[in-house]
């Protein structure tokens, strides 16, 4: 676990700040789970950790074989696609709200205690 270290920008602690800034990129808060590039793969990875989604995926794959086809291929994929899209939209909205809150917190004024 990494700890956030906040040093006031004054001459007395310049060496400490310089040493700590090599290990930490900044003092901003980031609670979001996704970025623009990692949203789709990471969200699909998390969605397929759920047993129900794996079950519907297994049925969709099984239905592509003509020997065991029960319904049309597209109809079998429809429940899985609807559930995945609904979950993706929900996760995207939650992550965007977290991003907005983080942005508000990161740009708010703070007080720094300095002896």
N, C-alpha and C positions, 0 to 999 in steps of 0.2 A: 504494500500500500504506500502510495506517495502522499505526502502532506503538502499542503499549500503553505508557503512561507511568504509573508508580506513584510518587506522592509521599507521604511520610509526613505525617500530619496534625499538624503543629506550627506554631508561630507564625512561624518564620523563612521558611518557603516558602509562606505562605498565598496570596500574589499569583500565584506560579507554578501552584499547584494550582487556583486560581480560573480562571486563563486556560486551563489544559489541560482542565478539566472541562467547558468549553463545547463542546469538540470530541469528547469521548469520554463515552459514557453511563455507563461504570463499568469496574471491573476484573474483571468476571466472564468466565469462559471459556465459549464456546458453540461446540461442534463439530457440533451437529445441523444437518441439512439442511432439515428441514421444520418447519412449524407446523401446528396443527390446521386452519387455513384454507387453507394452500397445499399440503397433502399430495396431494390428488387431482389438481388440475391440473398441478402440477409433476411428480408421478410419472408421469402419463400422457404428458406432454411428453417425459420422459426415456425412457420405454418405447418410444415410437414413433420414437425415433432409431435403434433397432435394426432392421436390415434384415429379419430374420425376422418381427418383429411387423408391419411394414409390408406384407409379403407376405401374411400371413394376413388382415390388414385389407382389403387389395385383393381377395382372394378372397371375403371376406364381403360386401363392397359389390357386387362383380360378380354374386354369386349372388342379389341382390335384383331383378335384371332378369330377367323371364320368358324372354327370348330366349336367354340364356346360362346359365340355371339348370341345374346338374348334380345337386346334392343338395338336400335340404330346407334352407331358409334357416337354421333354428336349428342344424342339425348343422354347418354351415360356420362358424358363430360360436363353437361350443363350444371348439375348440382355442385360439382367441385369448383367450377369456374365462378359460380355465383357466390359461394361461401368464401373463396379466396379473394375475390374482388371486394366483397363487403368488409372483410378483415383488413385488407390492404388500405382501403379508404379510411377506416376507423383508425388504424395505426398512423397513417399519414397525417390525419387531422390532429391526433394527440401529439405527435412529434412536432408539428408546426406550432401548436399552442405552447409547448415547452420551449421552442426556439424563440417565440415572441417574449415569453416571460424571462428567459435568459438574457435576451437583448435589453429588456427593460432594467433588469438587475445590474447588468454589466455597465450600463451607461448612467446609473444613478450616482449621485454624489455620496461620498463616504467621509467619515472622519478617521483620521489616523492618529493614534495615541503616540506621542513622542515625549519622553521624559524631558 
